[in-house]
C-alpha cells in the first residue's frame, strides 16, 4: 500500500510509497541535464578549437590568399615544399625551427630548476615570506609588450643600464644584446626566465605543500640528510607536478613569439626568428596562408612527439 488511514481518517505516506517515489527510472529530461550543462563549453570548444583545426587543415591543402578570388586546391604541395631542399620555404622554415629548438633547449631547463629552487625557499617559514613570494610572481602579471619594451631599453647597447653596470664592475660594457648572436639568445632566454619563473614557482609550491610532513619526519628518523630527503621524498612527491610544469613550459617555449618580435625583431638576420614568428610572417604579412597552415601542422606534429617523450619520461615505473 502506498498510504494508510489513521484512526482520525487522515492518510499517511508509508515507506513503500517513498520507495516507489525514489526508485522511479530517470526521465528523458534527467538524461539530457548533463548535456545541457556542457552545452556552453562544447559550443565554445567547437567554435574556437575544432572549427579552426578543420579550417586550418583545409587551408593547408590550397594556395590560399584571401586577397585573391581563386584559391586552387594543391593537395599536399604546401607540405612537400617544406620538406624539399632548395624550395623557397625550405630554408626559412627549418631555420625558424632551429631557432625554436635553440630557445626551447636553453630556456626549459632554467625554467624547471630555478622556479623549483625558489619554491623550496618559499615553502619555508621566515620573516617576509609573503613579500618574497610577491617579488618573484609580480613580473608574470606583466604583458609581453611591457616586458619586451622595458628590457629593450635596459639592454640597449649605448644607453642601457645593463651595459652601464657591467662596465662599472670591469666587464665588457658594449655588448649588443639584441643585435648580435649569441648575446641575443642570452637576452631572450634571460628575460623569459625572469618573466615567467613566478608561475612555475607557484605550481611547484602547491605541489610541495601537498607532500605529507610525516614522510619527511620518517626520513629524518631513518637518518636521511637534506639531499636524501629531497631525492627520495620531494622529487617522487612532485612527479605529477613536474610532468605538468615540464609540458606547459615546453609548449610555451616552442610558442615563443612576442619577445623575439619586440626585442630583436627576429634578428640579427633571421637568427632569432622562431617558428611561430615565421608562421605569422608567412601568413599575415606575405599572405601565403596555405604554406603558413602547413608550417603550423608540421610544428604541431613536432609538439605531439615531444609531448609523448615527456609523458614517457614521467610515466609511473613499476617497482
Backbone bond lengths (Angstrom), bond angles and torsions (degrees), N, CA, C in turn:
res aa  C-N    CA-C-N  psi(-1)  N-CA   C-N-CA  omega(-1)  CA-C   N-CA-C  phi
1 X - - - 1.455 - - 1.511 110.11 -
2 X 1.305 114.95 141.41 1.464 118.51 179.08 1.507 111.62 -85.63
3 X 1.356 118.38 -23.08 1.469 120.88 -178.92 1.502 108.96 -150.31
4 X 1.373 117.16 153.74 1.459 121.44 178.36 1.505 109.17 -131.17
5 X 1.318 115.24 156.68 1.464 119.97 -177.55 1.500 110.23 -96.50
6 X 1.329 117.37 136.96 1.469 123.03 175.30 1.512 109.11 -83.95
7 X 1.365 115.89 167.34 1.466 117.14 178.18 1.507 112.64 -57.66
8 X 1.349 118.61 -26.63 1.466 120.30 -179.95 1.512 112.23 -83.36
9 X 1.357 116.82 -2.29 1.455 119.43 177.59 1.510 113.99 95.83
10 X 1.398 119.25 -1.50 1.453 120.80 179.90 1.521 110.46 -82.18
11 X 1.331 116.99 145.49 1.466 121.62 177.70 1.522 109.76 -90.76
12 X 1.338 115.69 132.90 1.479 121.52 179.72 1.517 108.11 -118.98
13 X 1.375 116.40 135.80 1.462 120.90 177.79 1.515 109.54 -70.44
14 X 1.313 116.35 128.21 1.462 121.49 177.69 1.518 109.68 -88.68
15 X 1.390 118.21 161.78 1.480 120.67 176.85 1.510 112.42 -52.56
16 X 1.336 116.76 -35.23 1.467 119.08 -179.36 1.511 110.71 -61.44
17 X 1.372 114.97 -35.71 1.462 117.87 179.78 1.519 110.80 -64.51
18 X 1.396 116.55 -42.62 1.464 119.51 178.77 1.519 111.14 -65.32
19 X 1.367 115.92 -40.05 1.461 118.64 178.81 1.503 110.69 -60.57
20 X 1.324 116.01 -39.47 1.455 118.83 179.13 1.509 111.85 -63.65
21 X 1.375 115.24 -34.68 1.459 119.06 -179.20 1.516 111.66 -70.23
22 X 1.377 116.79 -43.70 1.468 120.17 -174.29 1.509 112.46 -78.97
23 X 1.349 117.89 -19.52 1.456 119.11 -176.92 1.518 112.68 -93.35
24 X 1.332 115.88 10.26 1.449 117.34 178.80 1.521 110.75 -65.77
25 X 1.304 119.04 147.59 1.460 123.16 -179.97 1.524 109.10 -72.35
26 X 1.339 117.10 145.85 1.471 119.69 179.68 1.508 110.89 -60.04
27 X 1.304 113.46 140.52 1.457 118.73 179.91 1.519 110.16 -80.79
28 X 1.324 115.84 171.23 1.468 120.99 177.01 1.519 110.24 -60.85
29 X 1.342 116.07 -36.87 1.455 119.90 179.27 1.536 110.66 -62.35
30 X 1.341 117.38 -38.40 1.451 121.29 179.51 1.515 111.92 -64.93
31 X 1.331 117.46 -37.98 1.462 119.48 179.62 1.523 111.57 -70.41
32 X 1.314 118.37 -27.60 1.461 121.50 -178.99 1.525 113.05 -83.02
33 X 1.355 115.41 -16.98 1.473 118.66 -174.70 1.532 113.43 -56.44
34 X 1.363 119.72 -47.74 1.485 118.36 179.11 1.522 112.39 -58.30
35 X 1.340 116.72 -39.25 1.473 119.24 -178.64 1.530 111.21 -68.80
36 X 1.341 115.75 -31.88 1.462 117.75 177.07 1.524 111.07 -67.47
37 X 1.348 116.93 -37.79 1.466 119.56 176.86 1.529 111.09 -68.07
38 X 1.343 116.18 -34.35 1.471 119.73 -178.62 1.521 112.45 -80.84
39 X 1.308 117.28 -16.03 1.467 120.47 -172.12 1.529 113.88 -55.47
40 X 1.353 120.12 -45.28 1.478 117.99 179.29 1.523 113.03 -59.90
41 X 1.351 115.78 -44.19 1.469 118.11 179.82 1.528 111.06 -66.06
42 X 1.342 116.95 -44.86 1.460 119.64 -178.67 1.529 111.12 -62.27
43 X 1.323 116.37 -36.22 1.468 119.54 178.25 1.524 110.89 -63.96
44 X 1.345 115.82 -49.02 1.464 119.86 179.84 1.532 111.06 -64.05
45 X 1.356 116.73 -40.57 1.460 120.35 -179.81 1.530 110.83 -63.24
46 X 1.318 115.86 -40.31 1.464 119.16 179.82 1.529 111.55 -68.21
47 X 1.341 115.87 -42.82 1.464 119.88 -176.24 1.517 111.93 -70.89
48 X 1.351 117.22 -42.15 1.464 120.35 -171.71 1.529 114.43 -101.19
49 X 1.331 118.73 -8.34 1.469 120.39 179.53 1.531 110.97 -122.41
50 X 1.335 116.77 -59.97 1.464 119.66 -175.10 1.533 111.05 -65.70
51 X 1.329 116.65 -48.69 1.471 119.72 -177.72 1.532 112.15 -61.04
52 X 1.355 120.19 -46.13 1.472 118.55 176.41 1.521 113.74 -61.38
53 X 1.352 117.44 -34.81 1.469 119.26 178.45 1.526 110.08 -63.30
54 X 1.314 115.93 -46.99 1.468 120.04 -179.00 1.532 110.55 -66.74
55 X 1.328 116.28 -43.47 1.465 120.12 -179.17 1.532 111.09 -65.71
56 X 1.337 116.48 -38.84 1.465 119.96 177.61 1.517 111.68 -64.22
57 X 1.337 117.03 -40.08 1.471 120.00 176.98 1.524 110.53 -63.33
58 X 1.326 116.55 -39.15 1.473 120.19 178.79 1.538 110.17 -65.30
59 X 1.330 116.76 -42.49 1.476 120.39 179.59 1.527 110.78 -62.82
60 X 1.351 116.48 -38.59 1.468 119.10 -177.12 1.526 112.58 -65.34
61 X 1.325 116.79 -15.69 1.474 120.44 179.69 1.525 111.41 -97.10
62 X 1.337 117.58 9.13 1.463 121.42 -178.56 1.523 110.01 -131.09
63 X 1.314 116.39 157.63 1.464 120.80 168.54 1.525 105.98 -85.30
64 X 1.338 114.87 87.99 1.462 121.62 -165.71 1.524 110.53 -99.71
65 X 1.298 115.67 120.35 1.464 122.34 173.17 1.519 106.26 -140.23
66 X 1.338 116.11 112.16 1.472 118.02 -172.87 1.517 112.75 -68.16
67 X 1.340 118.13 -11.80 1.463 120.29 178.28 1.515 111.64 -84.53
68 X 1.329 118.03 -9.59 1.463 121.63 -179.25 1.527 109.81 -110.59
69 X 1.342 117.76 148.91 1.471 119.47 -177.78 1.523 112.55 -71.64
70 X 1.322 117.95 -37.15 1.459 120.33 -176.43 1.519 112.11 -92.88
71 X 1.328 115.80 138.71 1.469 120.74 177.65 1.523 106.92 -131.59
72 X 1.351 116.99 78.81 1.468 119.75 -172.41 1.526 113.24 -66.41
73 X 1.319 114.72 145.64 1.464 121.20 177.01 1.534 109.41 -75.34
74 X 1.343 116.47 127.52 1.473 120.81 -178.49 1.515 111.89 -120.16
75 X 1.325 117.61 5.72 1.466 120.40 179.43 1.519 111.69 64.17
76 X 1.335 115.67 -130.96 1.472 121.23 -177.82 1.515 112.52 -91.86
77 X 1.329 118.03 13.77 1.462 120.62 -175.16 1.529 112.32 -59.57
78 X 1.347 117.50 -37.60 1.467 119.63 179.24 1.524 111.41 -63.59
79 X 1.338 117.10 -35.45 1.466 120.75 178.36 1.532 110.53 -73.61
80 X 1.339 116.00 -43.37 1.464 119.38 -178.20 1.523 110.99 -64.69
81 X 1.335 116.86 -33.14 1.468 120.29 177.72 1.524 111.06 -62.64
82 X 1.324 116.40 -36.85 1.466 119.68 178.97 1.518 112.24 -68.10
83 X 1.340 116.26 -25.69 1.470 120.68 -176.47 1.514 112.60 -100.01
84 X 1.339 118.05 -2.21 1.468 120.94 -175.92 1.533 109.61 -99.12
85 X 1.357 118.16 110.54 1.474 119.99 178.63 1.530 111.09 -57.88
86 X 1.307 116.55 137.71 1.464 121.08 179.99 1.511 113.50 94.18
87 X 1.347 117.75 -10.64 1.465 119.38 178.17 1.526 109.51 -73.97
88 X 1.329 115.52 167.29 1.468 120.10 -172.78 1.526 112.69 -67.67
89 X 1.336 116.62 -26.10 1.472 119.24 -177.20 1.521 112.99 -107.14
90 X 1.330 117.70 -6.45 1.474 119.34 -175.51 1.526 111.24 -60.39
91 X 1.351 116.59 -54.44 1.470 119.84 -175.02 1.528 112.42 -65.47
92 X 1.339 116.70 -45.58 1.463 118.04 -175.60 1.531 111.28 -66.77
93 X 1.343 116.93 -34.49 1.461 118.42 -179.45 1.522 111.28 -72.39
94 X 1.324 117.17 -47.03 1.459 118.45 -176.47 1.525 111.68 -74.13
95 X 1.339 117.50 -25.72 1.472 118.88 170.26 1.532 110.48 -64.34
96 X 1.324 116.18 -39.78 1.466 119.06 178.32 1.529 110.95 -68.94
97 X 1.322 117.26 -35.74 1.469 119.66 175.98 1.532 110.45 -65.35
98 X 1.334 115.91 -38.24 1.467 119.11 176.93 1.531 110.54 -63.40
99 X 1.329 116.93 -41.95 1.466 120.15 177.21 1.520 110.84 -62.37
100 X 1.327 116.44 -38.94 1.470 120.25 177.95 1.524 111.20 -63.11
101 X 1.328 116.04 -42.65 1.473 119.93 179.35 1.528 110.45 -64.65
102 X 1.347 117.05 -42.27 1.472 119.75 179.08 1.520 110.51 -59.51
103 X 1.312 116.75 -46.86 1.467 119.63 -178.99 1.526 110.95 -65.34
104 X 1.333 117.30 -42.51 1.466 120.15 -178.14 1.519 111.61 -65.53
105 X 1.331 116.18 -45.24 1.472 120.02 -177.18 1.528 111.54 -66.20
106 X 1.325 117.53 -33.69 1.465 119.81 -177.90 1.526 113.19 -86.37
107 X 1.322 117.88 -27.13 1.467 119.09 -175.62 1.526 113.22 -93.09
108 X 1.331 117.69 -36.86 1.469 119.70 -174.01 1.532 112.62 -61.92
109 X 1.346 120.15 -47.09 1.481 117.53 178.45 1.525 112.66 -57.61
110 X 1.338 117.02 -40.51 1.466 119.43 179.35 1.532 110.94 -66.04
111 X 1.338 116.23 -37.33 1.467 119.95 -178.57 1.530 112.64 -77.89
112 X 1.320 116.88 -8.30 1.468 119.95 173.41 1.526 111.42 -95.48
113 X 1.336 116.29 -39.40 1.467 119.68 -173.06 1.530 111.78 -83.70
114 X 1.345 117.23 -50.23 1.474 119.40 -175.61 1.530 111.82 -61.44
115 X 1.331 120.42 -47.27 1.474 118.75 177.04 1.526 113.13 -60.94
116 X 1.345 117.69 -32.40 1.469 119.72 178.00 1.529 110.00 -65.67
117 X 1.339 116.82 -42.25 1.464 119.92 177.86 1.534 110.54 -63.69
118 X 1.331 116.03 -42.28 1.467 120.35 178.29 1.535 110.26 -62.57
119 X 1.332 117.18 -41.82 1.466 121.02 -179.29 1.530 110.74 -65.45
120 X 1.348 116.90 -38.29 1.468 119.35 178.24 1.528 110.56 -62.30
121 X 1.341 116.61 -37.69 1.471 119.61 177.75 1.528 110.08 -70.59
122 X 1.339 116.61 -43.36 1.469 120.08 -178.17 1.519 111.90 -66.62
123 X 1.335 117.55 -21.13 1.465 121.03 -178.91 1.523 112.10 -78.56
124 X 1.325 116.87 -9.90 1.469 120.75 178.73 1.520 110.33 -90.78
125 X 1.326 115.78 160.40 1.470 120.85 178.72 1.525 109.35 -95.05
126 X 1.322 116.81 122.26 1.467 121.36 175.92 1.529 107.56 -158.34
127 X 1.320 117.38 156.10 1.470 120.39 -179.77 1.535 110.63 -60.02
128 X 1.333 116.09 136.41 1.466 120.94 178.38 1.508 114.09 79.93
129 X 1.334 117.08 19.07 1.462 119.63 -177.47 1.529 111.70 -62.75
130 X 1.325 117.42 -40.51 1.466 119.79 -179.11 1.525 111.82 -65.25
131 X 1.346 115.97 -36.76 1.467 119.44 176.64 1.533 109.47 -64.89
132 X 1.328 116.71 -42.49 1.464 122.13 177.59 1.526 110.65 -57.91
133 X 1.335 116.52 -44.52 1.470 119.87 179.25 1.527 110.93 -63.61
134 X 1.332 116.54 -42.73 1.465 120.48 -178.35 1.529 111.31 -64.61
135 X 1.327 116.81 -38.62 1.469 120.69 -178.75 1.522 110.69 -61.68
136 X 1.316 117.50 -41.37 1.460 119.87 -177.93 1.525 112.54 -78.37
137 X 1.333 117.29 -27.69 1.463 118.22 -177.93 1.529 111.95 -88.79
138 X 1.334 117.96 -22.47 1.470 121.18 -173.32 1.529 113.82 -55.02
139 X 1.347 121.00 -45.01 1.471 118.63 -177.96 1.524 113.43 -58.82
140 X 1.337 117.31 -27.45 1.467 119.32 -175.55 1.524 112.57 -66.00
141 X 1.333 117.47 -24.20 1.470 119.53 -178.30 1.527 111.18 -79.41
142 X 1.331 118.06 -9.55 1.460 120.48 179.44 1.522 110.15 -78.59
143 X 1.309 116.20 150.05 1.460 121.18 176.17 1.515 110.54 -78.20
144 X 1.327 115.02 159.32 1.466 119.39 -177.87 1.521 111.18 -62.63
145 X 1.330 118.25 -33.58 1.468 120.36 179.99 1.521 110.92 -65.60
146 X 1.335 116.41 -41.16 1.469 120.31 179.28 1.525 109.80 -64.16
147 X 1.336 115.49 -47.27 1.468 120.22 -178.61 1.527 110.64 -61.31
148 X 1.317 116.70 -46.01 1.472 120.16 -175.58 1.527 111.69 -66.67
149 X 1.318 117.42 -44.15 1.471 120.27 -179.61 1.524 110.42 -66.31
150 X 1.349 116.24 -41.48 1.469 120.24 178.98 1.527 110.81 -58.48
151 X 1.335 115.66 -50.83 1.462 119.03 -176.13 1.528 112.35 -75.16
152 X 1.300 117.67 -23.56 1.463 118.72 176.48 1.530 110.30 -64.12
153 X 1.348 115.91 -37.66 1.471 119.14 176.58 1.528 111.06 -74.01
154 X 1.348 116.38 -40.89 1.469 118.48 -179.75 1.524 111.59 -64.01
155 X 1.344 117.34 -32.32 1.464 121.43 -177.00 1.521 112.81 -95.89
156 X 1.317 117.32 7.27 1.467 119.31 -179.92 1.535 109.83 -58.46
157 X 1.325 114.71 138.69 1.469 118.97 -174.90 1.529 112.64 -64.44
158 X 1.328 116.91 -33.99 1.467 120.10 -173.21 1.526 113.96 -98.76
159 X 1.347 116.84 -41.26 1.465 118.91 -174.07 1.531 112.81 -116.65
160 X 1.344 117.53 4.01 1.463 120.42 -176.37 1.524 112.84 -73.00
161 X 1.335 115.24 146.45 1.462 120.30 -179.68 1.527 111.89 -69.99
162 X 1.334 117.15 -28.98 1.468 119.17 -178.31 1.523 110.22 -63.05
163 X 1.323 117.84 -49.44 1.458 120.00 178.11 1.523 111.42 -65.20
164 X 1.324 116.62 -33.42 1.472 119.97 -179.72 1.530 110.50 -62.64
165 X 1.342 116.36 -46.72 1.460 119.09 -178.21 1.522 111.54 -74.09
166 X 1.335 118.15 -32.34 1.465 119.79 174.86 1.521 110.00 -61.97
167 X 1.319 116.43 -42.36 1.467 120.56 178.99 1.528 110.54 -66.61
168 X 1.334 116.01 -35.04 1.471 119.61 -178.13 1.527 112.27 -66.31
169 X 1.334 117.73 -28.70 1.475 120.14 -180.00 1.518 112.19 -100.20
170 X 1.339 115.96 12.14 1.451 119.81 173.49 1.513 115.90 90.56
171 X 1.315 118.52 8.80 1.468 122.14 177.74 1.532 109.33 -96.44
172 X 1.342 117.54 163.73 1.472 119.49 179.36 1.536 111.10 -55.26
173 X 1.313 116.08 125.21 1.463 120.50 -176.08 1.511 113.59 -111.95
174 X 1.323 116.73 21.61 1.472 119.44 179.33 1.531 111.39 -127.53
175 X 1.340 116.01 34.65 1.475 120.14 -177.65 1.526 109.88 -75.61
176 X 1.329 115.34 130.68 1.473 120.41 176.48 1.523 108.24 -85.85
177 X 1.332 115.23 85.75 1.474 120.60 -171.88 1.518 113.07 -64.16
178 X 1.299 119.32 -29.19 1.477 120.44 -174.86 1.528 113.51 -112.17
179 X 1.325 117.77 -1.54 1.474 118.87 -176.11 1.516 112.90 -128.35
180 X 1.318 117.72 13.97 1.470 119.96 176.69 1.521 108.99 -142.19
181 X 1.304 115.08 155.72 1.473 122.30 178.80 1.530 107.72 -112.90
182 X 1.325 120.44 133.78 1.472 128.30 14.49 1.535 114.28 -93.85
183 X 1.346 118.01 4.99 1.468 118.59 -176.75 1.533 111.41 -58.42
184 X 1.343 116.82 -36.66 1.466 119.45 -179.68 1.532 111.21 -62.11
185 X 1.336 116.14 -39.10 1.473 118.92 178.14 1.522 110.90 -67.18
186 X 1.343 116.28 -39.83 1.471 119.67 177.68 1.532 109.88 -60.50
187 X 1.339 115.50 -42.27 1.467 119.58 -180.00 1.525 111.17 -65.21
188 X 1.331 117.47 -46.45 1.465 120.21 -177.80 1.526 111.69 -64.74
189 X 1.328 116.45 -43.92 1.461 119.77 -179.61 1.528 110.61 -68.03
190 X 1.331 116.48 -44.17 1.465 119.78 -179.60 1.514 112.51 -61.52
191 X 1.312 116.48 -45.21 1.472 119.88 179.58 1.525 110.82 -64.56
192 X 1.323 117.06 -41.27 1.469 120.12 -179.72 1.521 111.13 -64.61
193 X 1.336 116.84 -41.72 1.473 119.96 178.53 1.527 109.93 -62.97
194 X 1.354 116.63 -46.98 1.478 119.93 179.22 1.529 111.29 -59.53
195 X 1.326 115.72 -38.58 1.463 121.07 -174.49 1.525 112.18 -72.83
196 X 1.327 118.76 -42.29 1.469 121.11 -167.27 1.521 115.19 -110.01
197 X 1.345 118.60 -3.40 1.466 117.56 -176.85 1.527 112.50 -64.57
198 X 1.325 117.92 -25.89 1.458 120.49 -179.87 1.518 112.55 -62.10
199 X 1.331 117.07 -37.49 1.467 119.99 179.76 1.523 110.85 -63.73
200 X 1.338 116.26 -49.46 1.466 119.23 179.82 1.524 111.00 -63.96
201 X 1.343 117.06 -35.87 1.463 119.92 -179.60 1.529 111.05 -63.86
202 X 1.324 117.11 -39.21 1.471 120.41 178.83 1.527 110.63 -65.92
203 X 1.331 117.22 -40.11 1.477 119.80 178.12 1.524 110.22 -64.79
204 X 1.334 116.01 -43.67 1.471 119.21 176.96 1.534 110.69 -60.36
205 X 1.328 116.58 -42.84 1.462 120.63 -177.53 1.525 110.91 -61.05
206 X 1.323 116.61 -41.36 1.475 119.88 177.09 1.525 110.49 -62.12
207 X 1.326 116.99 -39.97 1.465 120.23 178.06 1.510 112.23 -66.56
208 X 1.340 117.07 -40.33 1.470 120.47 179.44 1.525 111.50 -63.44
209 X 1.327 116.83 -37.36 1.463 119.83 -178.19 1.522 112.44 -74.61
210 X 1.332 117.46 -11.42 1.468 120.76 176.86 1.527 112.36 -89.86
211 X 1.341 117.16 -9.84 1.471 119.17 179.20 1.527 108.76 -78.28
212 X 1.334 119.13 124.03 1.479 120.84 -177.40 1.524 112.00 -58.94
213 X 1.354 116.10 135.36 1.473 121.49 177.98 1.529 111.13 -62.40
214 X 1.349 115.71 -27.93 1.462 119.17 -176.96 1.531 111.62 -61.56
215 X 1.331 116.81 -30.88 1.465 119.30 -179.94 1.529 110.90 -65.95
216 X 1.343 116.28 -39.16 1.468 118.96 177.68 1.529 110.75 -68.90
217 X 1.343 116.75 -39.30 1.465 119.43 178.84 1.526 110.65 -63.59
218 X 1.333 116.39 -41.48 1.471 119.52 177.95 1.516 110.90 -63.41
219 X 1.354 116.20 -40.17 1.462 119.55 179.62 1.529 110.75 -64.46
220 X 1.348 116.32 -40.39 1.470 119.00 179.24 1.532 110.65 -66.22
221 X 1.334 116.89 -38.64 1.469 120.08 177.41 1.523 110.85 -61.60
222 X 1.348 116.05 -35.03 1.466 120.32 178.90 1.518 112.45 -79.90
223 X 1.340 117.33 0.28 1.464 120.07 176.25 1.508 114.91 90.35
224 X 1.345 119.23 14.06 1.462 121.75 -179.06 1.525 110.06 -72.59
225 X 1.341 115.90 135.22 1.468 119.15 175.74 1.529 109.65 -84.95
226 X 1.320 115.99 -175.53 1.470 119.52 -176.03 1.514 113.53 -60.69
227 X 1.336 117.35 -44.48 1.460 120.50 -179.67 1.524 111.52 -64.32
228 X 1.350 115.99 -41.04 1.475 119.44 179.72 1.525 111.07 -66.51
229 X 1.356 117.25 -36.31 1.471 119.39 175.91 1.529 110.36 -64.49
230 X 1.351 115.98 -41.25 1.471 118.93 179.64 1.530 110.80 -64.11
231 X 1.334 115.85 -42.60 1.470 119.65 -175.09 1.530 112.86 -72.82
232 X 1.342 116.71 -39.82 1.468 119.44 -171.79 1.530 113.71 -102.23
233 X 1.339 117.65 -11.16 1.472 119.57 178.94 1.528 110.50 -118.59
234 X 1.343 116.27 -53.12 1.469 119.21 -174.16 1.528 111.54 -67.97
235 X 1.328 117.20 -53.07 1.467 118.92 -176.44 1.534 113.05 -61.54
236 X 1.346 119.89 -46.73 1.478 118.01 176.01 1.528 112.50 -61.26
237 X 1.332 117.21 -36.40 1.466 119.64 178.96 1.517 112.64 -68.30
238 X 1.332 116.06 -25.94 1.469 119.98 -178.92 1.529 113.04 -94.11
239 X 1.326 118.76 6.01 1.461 120.05 -173.97 1.539 112.89 -55.08
240 X 1.341 119.67 -49.56 1.485 117.79 179.31 1.529 111.87 -63.08
241 X 1.347 116.36 -38.80 1.463 119.58 179.68 1.529 110.35 -66.85
242 X 1.324 117.20 -41.62 1.459 120.91 178.51 1.526 111.04 -60.51
243 X 1.336 116.27 -41.75 1.467 120.08 178.29 1.521 110.69 -60.69
244 X 1.338 115.90 -45.29 1.470 119.80 -179.54 1.526 111.35 -64.93
245 X 1.338 116.50 -48.09 1.465 120.07 -177.81 1.530 110.83 -63.40
246 X 1.318 116.57 -40.52 1.474 119.62 179.32 1.515 110.94 -62.00
247 X 1.327 116.66 -45.90 1.465 119.92 -177.61 1.529 111.54 -66.43
248 X 1.322 115.88 -44.23 1.469 119.42 -179.50 1.533 110.88 -65.21
249 X 1.330 116.65 -39.45 1.465 120.35 -178.52 1.526 110.90 -68.60
250 X 1.332 117.01 -40.03 1.465 119.68 178.36 1.532 110.20 -63.63
251 X 1.318 117.04 -45.04 1.467 119.97 -179.81 1.526 110.83 -61.80
252 X 1.339 115.87 -43.68 1.472 119.24 179.68 1.520 111.20 -64.47
253 X 1.333 117.76 -38.74 1.468 120.54 -179.44 1.521 111.22 -69.83
254 X 1.319 116.99 -41.38 1.470 119.46 178.44 1.528 110.63 -63.90
255 X 1.320 116.40 -31.56 1.468 120.37 -179.11 1.530 112.82 -90.45
256 X 1.314 118.21 15.40 1.469 120.51 -178.79 1.526 110.46 -60.64
257 X 1.319 115.89 128.53 1.473 120.58 -178.70 1.528 111.27 -142.46
258 X 1.336 117.46 -52.15 1.460 120.83 -170.88 1.516 113.62 -61.08
259 X 1.344 117.66 -44.38 1.454 119.73 -178.35 1.523 110.99 -61.03
260 X 1.329 116.23 -46.12 1.464 119.76 -179.35 1.530 111.31 -67.01
261 X 1.310 116.63 -40.40 1.469 121.00 -177.42 1.526 111.46 -66.36
262 X 1.344 116.79 -39.24 1.463 120.25 -173.48 1.527 113.58 -94.87
263 X 1.312 118.22 -28.35 1.466 119.59 -175.67 1.528 112.20 -94.00
264 X 1.307 118.00 -45.40 1.474 120.42 -175.76 1.518 112.75 -114.46
265 X 1.329 117.17 -9.08 1.475 122.19 -176.70 1.526 111.12 53.89
266 X 1.339 115.12 34.17 1.460 120.60 177.55 1.510 113.79 79.90
267 X 1.328 117.71 -2.03 1.452 121.40 -174.22 1.514 113.22 -95.19
268 X 1.320 116.19 -179.39 1.475 125.73 1.07 1.531 111.85 -70.10
269 X 1.308 116.42 142.50 1.465 120.39 -172.60 1.515 109.48 63.50
270 X 1.346 116.80 -121.06 1.472 121.22 173.92 1.522 110.32 -119.40
271 X 1.338 116.73 23.67 1.470 121.24 -171.52 1.517 112.65 -62.31
272 X 1.325 118.69 -37.96 1.471 120.65 -177.07 1.531 111.62 -110.79
273 X 1.312 116.43 21.04 1.470 119.96 177.03 1.522 108.29 -84.02
274 X 1.325 116.34 106.16 1.470 120.37 -176.63 1.535 110.94 -80.02
275 X 1.332 115.35 175.39 1.471 120.20 -175.82 1.525 111.27 -61.74
276 X 1.339 116.92 -43.69 1.466 119.77 179.95 1.529 109.88 -63.46
277 X 1.325 116.65 -40.76 1.469 121.32 177.00 1.528 109.81 -58.61
278 X 1.356 116.34 -46.67 1.462 120.25 -178.16 1.528 111.64 -66.37
279 X 1.338 116.49 -37.43 1.467 119.77 178.71 1.531 110.05 -63.99
280 X 1.346 116.41 -44.16 1.462 119.82 178.68 1.533 110.70 -63.86
281 X 1.323 116.12 -40.86 1.465 120.29 179.71 1.538 110.65 -63.81
282 X 1.321 116.27 -43.78 1.467 120.29 -177.81 1.526 111.64 -68.25
283 X 1.320 116.49 -42.84 1.455 119.00 -174.33 1.515 114.51 -83.58
284 X 1.338 116.85 -41.46 1.459 119.75 -171.23 1.521 113.70 -97.86
285 X 1.320 117.83 -20.47 1.462 119.44 178.54 1.524 111.80 -105.74
286 X 1.337 116.33 -39.78 1.468 119.57 -179.99 1.532 112.29 -94.20
287 X 1.335 117.24 -6.10 1.471 123.00 177.95 1.525 112.99 60.72
288 X 1.329 118.21 25.34 1.467 121.75 175.22 1.535 107.37 -98.16
289 X 1.325 115.18 72.59 1.454 119.20 -170.83 1.524 112.91 -74.91
290 X 1.309 117.11 -27.40 1.459 119.16 175.44 1.516 111.12 -64.57
291 X 1.333 116.03 -45.34 1.464 120.26 177.90 1.529 110.79 -66.09
292 X 1.347 117.20 -40.29 1.467 120.58 179.40 1.533 110.81 -63.29
293 X 1.334 116.87 -39.43 1.472 119.74 178.40 1.523 111.04 -65.74
294 X 1.337 116.14 -40.31 1.471 118.76 177.49 1.530 110.25 -62.26
295 X 1.352 117.26 -41.28 1.468 120.12 176.30 1.530 110.57 -58.87
296 X 1.332 116.19 -41.50 1.466 120.21 -179.12 1.523 111.44 -60.96
297 X 1.325 116.81 -40.83 1.464 119.27 -178.37 1.521 111.81 -73.07
298 X 1.332 117.64 -33.17 1.470 119.48 174.35 1.529 109.61 -64.83
299 X 1.334 116.98 -42.12 1.466 120.80 177.28 1.530 110.78 -64.10
300 X 1.331 116.79 -36.69 1.467 120.36 178.28 1.529 110.85 -63.24
301 X 1.334 116.43 -43.32 1.474 119.91 178.26 1.522 109.78 -62.03
302 X 1.340 116.20 -41.28 1.468 120.95 177.40 1.531 110.61 -59.00
303 X 1.325 117.34 -43.98 1.466 121.23 179.95 1.525 111.75 -67.88
304 X 1.327 117.29 -37.54 1.465 120.20 179.02 1.527 111.04 -64.30
305 X 1.340 116.68 -41.80 1.468 119.47 178.10 1.525 110.46 -64.71
306 X 1.334 115.91 -38.93 1.458 120.36 178.55 1.528 110.41 -64.75
307 X 1.329 116.55 -39.98 1.467 120.91 179.21 1.525 110.93 -62.95
308 X 1.329 116.36 -42.14 1.463 119.68 178.14 1.525 110.47 -61.09
309 X 1.342 116.56 -38.97 1.462 119.80 177.74 1.513 111.93 -63.61
310 X 1.340 116.69 -40.46 1.475 120.19 179.48 1.530 110.41 -66.49
311 X 1.333 116.91 -44.09 1.463 119.54 179.05 1.524 111.02 -63.02
312 X 1.335 116.80 -37.30 1.466 119.59 178.22 1.527 110.49 -66.79
313 X 1.339 116.30 -38.50 1.460 120.70 -178.49 1.517 111.52 -65.04
314 X 1.343 117.07 -38.94 1.464 120.81 -175.99 1.516 112.77 -100.26
315 X 1.320 118.14 17.16 1.464 120.49 -179.27 1.521 110.04 -67.31
316 X 1.340 114.87 156.54 1.466 120.04 176.30 1.514 108.60 -72.07
317 X 1.337 116.51 128.48 1.456 121.01 179.82 1.519 109.89 -104.51
318 X 1.322 115.56 131.21 1.469 119.76 179.35 1.517 109.27 -68.77
319 X 1.345 115.12 138.63 1.458 120.36 177.97 1.507 112.20 80.34
